[in-house]
Amino acid sequence: MIVLCAAALAAPPAFAADLETALVERAPVDVLHVAEGVVEAVSSATIAAQVQGRIVDVKADAGDRVRAGQVLMRIDASEANQAVAGAAASVAQAQATYINAQAEWQRNVALREKGFVSQAVVDQAVATMKAAQAGLKAAQAGRGQAVTVRDFTTIVAPLAGVVAERHAEAGEMAQPGRPLLTVYDPAQLRVVAQLPQSVAQGVSNAPLAADIILTGSAGRVAATAVMLVPSADPRTHTMEVRALLPATVSGVVPGQFARLMLQVGATQRLTVPGAAVLRRGEVTAVYVQTDAGFRLRQIRPGEVLPDGRIEILAGLNVGDRVALDPVRASLLRHQNASQQ
């Protein structure tokens, strides 16, 4: 019995052959630039009045969904209707004048063939007929213009979407150029941010990729497309970058705050799998495999990478091996210590 105990004490430290380890190595890590931005609609329109008049009917309010061509407002069309009626009367008058001039020209042509009038009379009839024809075309154009102005009294949605804001109430006076409603398409939203020229110039010739962090969201959303506007603001010396949100993202509205995580390059950094990191209170450590067994070593971690690996800022070197199951490594360490 004593011999067995002596043999046990003389045995080398036990290692778990099936305890999986990972090699500490350098891996390419994206270099990110964080820019604060705002959500805006790709397709939006602020509808303004094109004629003067009192607003007599409001059919849409902020938050309403509308379809393209749907009537949103009506402006008093009494004056426009009178203008259309006057233009129609002018067309009728011009048409009668043209018909009379045409008949006069035909009579003079017949008389000229019989030698009763001179060629000058025929030429004069032709000129009168052409003037009457031009007058008819001018009257018809005037009628078309009056109809167009009357159509401006009916405000319709230029696109399908949501009414973001209503700028006028029923009974107010509409003036040419005054905004009445703002409509946007919620299916196409993007985040717009400003980049310093030093950052923008470094990524201007490379395919851009970015993640978006929205207010109230814990995770990141990958932008479906990123575009750098090829112009700089001379006052702020920045360039605008636009990141398109996926159509699957819901609950986002224009004007909402967002952060843009723009990939501006890559660098080699020391990383370990996330499963190897052990956190106990304020201590962050890993179990490193050595000739004498697993040893606890405190580390200073960096950011968590998209693939789950953790950047190591201090505490490990390239070539170290760490236990992927730190709990088993801790038990094994205490078992070896009790055998010694």
Disulfide bonds with the S-S distance in Angstrom:
none
